[in-house]
Amino acid sequence: MQVRSALQINLHPLDVRHAVHTLPHQLDVWGDQVDRIVFTVDTKQSKSGRYSGHAYDECRGRLFAILEAIARQSPKAEIAEVDYSPAALEAVRQRYFSTSRAYPEKAFDGGPFHAYFYGLLKTDADYVVHMDSDMLFGGGSQVWLEEAIGWLKTTPDALFAGPLPGPPRADGTLGDLHGAFPGLTGIRPPERLAAAYPAYRFRSVSTRIFVLDQNRFDAAVGALDLVRPNLRRRIRSRLFRQSPLSMPAEEIITAAMMRKGLSRIDFLGSGAGIYSLHPPYRSDAFYRELPHLIARVVAGAIPEAQRGDYDVNSSMFDWTEALRQKTVSRRLARAARTLLSS
């Protein structure tokens, strides 16, 4: 049965170490604002890269135990394991890519692709609050979604809305939004809008967090087109045994927004509003401290240097251990091991 609004959270078995802490937090913020909650679990392992991993079966069992416990407590919640059958792939292609003959299961780098669109389809909702399972939220306003729907209804070019990226600065300005779309050029910078709280128009979207107006998608977009990776990325994709058909989902959607002159409205909202924060790295220390990090975000204990930054930065958490794992030599060694195993 179709509903007005739904919360849709993308998950993978390897997310379980953070999901055990982030899911209760996300449901506290969003659960009472929506009519349906859909946990979309992608259990199809990538052949290589960061989306493969050890202890996969153990993680899968732990994750489903967490989700099933939530579903027993909430009549709104349902678990949707991503279906990769030919019928399911065709259903999603017809819904979101009807003019494209090709429809990949994964992006060129092995990242999720079908999983995102399958999740949107499964919500059967007019307005979908989509997020990745690692997103954190401050402010906690319980009227934010209604305000977002108001923005979408009164802004003719708005396809998406979203919480303010990062905790607000006193003057409402944004920090250095360092997101990049390697396959796209010419994306205009955000434009501040007239409102009683910080609000901005963007010409792009991130699959980390957004609110989608599905009816406007049908009216203004209708069908998405794939964005083909360049030659270097296609070669890399082949070397790592991935599909070279398409860039990631957020680039596909952003390209359509640019073609159609559509936008995303990110805003804080009335009262404390809602803002988003994303932890960019992983380490054992991060997993140990995550409950305390969430508690600080909920309590509003935000260092001044964190304000305006949508990634959790070193003023709020010590990333030394995680950054040590990101050195060039370690990354090259991991890539070499993957190529040898291929």
N, C-alpha and C positions, 0 to 999 in steps of 0.2 A: 504494500500500500504506500502510495506516495505521501511524503510529509513535507512540511514547510522548510524545516531546517534539520541538518544532521552534522554531527562531529565525526570526521573520518581520520583515523590515525594509521599511518603506514608503519609496519613493523617487519622485522627480519629476525630469525632466531638468534643471530649474533648480537642483537640489540638488548638481550635480556639483562645484562649487567647494569645498564642504566634504566631500562624500562620498569624494573621493579620499584624504582623510586620516582621516575618521571610520570608514569601513568596515573597514580593517585593524585599527583599535583595537577596534571592536565585536566583530570575529571573534576577536581575541586573548582577549577576556574571555569570550565566550559560545560560540564555535564548538565547543569540546571538550565542552561540557556538554549538547549537544542531538544528536538523531538526524538531523535534517534542517534545512537552511537555505534559506529562500525569500526571494528579493529580489522584492518586488512593485513594479513600475514603472508608475506612472500616466502614460500618454503623451497623455491627452485634455486639451487645453488649455482653460482657462476662457476665457470671452469677454471678461472684464475683471478688474481687481483684481490683488491681489498674486500670484495663481496663474497669471497670464499673464506674458509677458516677451519680451524681445528675444533674439536669437541662440538661439532655441529648438532649431532643427535641429542646430546645432553642438553644443549642450549634450547633446542626445539621443545623438548619435554618440559623444561622449566618455564619457558615462555607460555606455552599453552595452559599449564597449570595456573599461572597468574591470571591469564585472560578468562579462563573458565570460572575461577573464583569471583572475578568481577562480574561476569555475566550472571552468575547465580544471585548476586546481590542487586543487580540493576535490570529491571525489565526492558529498559531502553537499549541495552547493549547486546550486540551480536558479533560473532567472530566469522570472518569471511576469508578463508584460505584462498589465495590467488589461484584461479583456474587457468591453466595453460592449454586446455583442450582446444582442438580446432574450432569447435562451436563457440567457446568463450572468446577466443581471439577474434573470430569473425563478428561476434556481437559488439565487442568494443570498437573494432574497426568501423563498423557501420554507424556506431553512435558518434564517434569523434574524428574519424579519418575516412569518411565515406567516399571521398574523391581520390584516395590514394590506394593503389593496388598493393603496395607493400605495407606491412605493419610488423615491426620487430618486437621480439619479446624483451630484449634488453637494449640499452644504449650502447654506443660503440665501445665504451670503456667497461662494459659489464655492469654498469649501474642500472637501477630499476627504470623501467619504461612502461611496459604493459601493467605493472603493478599499480602505478599511479592512476591510470585511466580506468582500470578495473575497479579500483576503490571508489572513484567518483561515480561510476555506473551503479555500483552496489548500494549506494546511499539512497537512491530514488528520492531525492530531495530537491526542492527549488533552490535552496541556499546551502552550500556545503562548506563547513569549516574544516579545511584540510590541514594536517600538520604531520611532520615527522615526529618520531617518538622521543627525540632528545630535546625538543623545544621547551624552554622555560618562560614563565610569564609573571610579570609584576603588575601591581595595580589591583587586579582582581575584580574589576567592575562587573556586576551581574546584569548590566543593561547594555554592555558594549555591542553585542550582536544585533540588538534592535537598532542601535544607532548606526551600525554598519549597513544594515538593510535600508535604513533611511537614506544614507549616502548613495547607495546603489540605485535606489528608486528615483532620486532627484538629480543624479549626475548622468546625463545621457550617454557619455562615452565610457563609463566605468563598467568594466567586466569583473574586476576583483576589488576587494577591500582587504585591509590587514591591520593588525596592531602596529603602533609606532615601533619602528626598528631601533631598539635600544632604549634604556631608561631616559626620560626627558631631561634636557638641559634647562636651566632657568629661563633662558631666552627662547626656548623652543626650537633652536636650530639643530640640524642633523650633523653627525660626524662624517668622517670620510667613509662613504659607502663603497667599499673596495670590492664589491662583487664584480665578476667579469663574465662575459658571454663570448667565448673564443670564436664561435662561428658567426657572430653578428657584429655589425658596425652601425654607427649612426644613432645609437640610443640616446635620447635627450636626458639631461639631468633632471632630478625631481624639482617640482615647482610648488612653493608654499601656497596654501589656500587660505582664504579668509574664514576663520572659525574661532570659537571661544577657547580652543585648545590647539596644540600643534597638529596640523593636518597637511598632507602632501600628496600631489599627483605624481605617480611614476608611470613610465612607459614600458615597464618590464614586470616580470613576476618571478618569484622564487618558489620552488616546490617545498621549501621548508615550512612555510605557513602562508595560507591565503583563505579568503572567503570567496567562493565562486558563485556568481549568479548564472545558474544553468539555463534559465530561460533567455537571458541576454546572449549567452553563448550561441544558442540555437538561432536567434534572430540576427545577430551581428557577425558571427563567424561561420557557423554551420558545419564546417569541416576544416581540420588542421592539415597542413602539409609537412612532410618530413624535411629536416634540414640536413643535407648530406655532409658528412665530415670531409675535410680536405684530404689530399693524398697522404700526407704524413700520418694523420690520424687513422686513415683506413689501413695503412701498412701496419701501424702499431696494433690496431684491432685484430688483424689477421695473425700477427705474431703471438698475441696473447689469447688466441682462440675465441675471440668475441665476434659479434655481428657488426659489420661496418656500415650498416644502413643509415643510422641516424645519430645526430647529436642528442644530448639529454633532453628530457621532456620540457624543462623550463625554457630552453632555447626555442623549441618548437612553438610553444605557446607565445613567447615574447615576439617571435617573428610574425605570428598571426596578428598580434596586437599592433605591431608597427605597420603592417599592411592595411589594417582596418581603422587605424587611428583611435585605438582603444587604450584605456588606462587602468591603473590600480590606485585606489585611494587608501593610503596608510594614515592612521590618526590615533591619537591618545584616547579621546573620548572624555565625557563629563566626569566630574569627581576625580577619583584616582585613576580612572581609565584602565587601559591595558597596554602594556608594551611587551615586546618579545626579546628574548635573549637566547643565543645559541652557543653551546660549548664546542669550540672548533677542534679540540684534540681529545685523545683518550690516553689514560695511563692508570696504573693500579692506584696511585694516589688520588686521581680524579674519582674513581669509583668509590673509594673509601670516604671521600669528603663530600660526595654529591648530596646526601641528605642535608648536610649543614649548608651547602651552597643554596639549595632550594629554600631552606628556611630563611636565609638572609635575603633572598629575592622577595619572598612573600612578605617579610617584615619591612621591606623597603630600606634595608641597610646597604646602600649602594655608594661606593666611593665616588668622589667627584670625577676621577679619571675614567670611570666606567660610563659615565653619562654621555649619551650620543653615540655609543659604540654598540652595535647589535651582536657582536661576538664577545663572549666572556673574555676579558683581557687580564693581563698580569696584575692589575691593581685589585682584582677581585679573587684571583686564584693563581697560585704559583704553577706555571706550566713547564718548569725546567725539565722535569722528568720526561714529559711528553715530547718536548722539542728536541731532546737528546735522541729520541727515536726517529726524528724526522730529518736527520742530517743527510746530506747528499750521498755520502758513502754507504750508509745503511740502506737508503732507498735503492741505490744501484745494486747492492748485494741482493736485496729482495727481488728486484726485477730479474737479475741474472738467474736466481734459483727458479723463478717461475718459468723463464724461457727454457731452461734446461729440462724442467719437468714436462714441458710441452713437446 
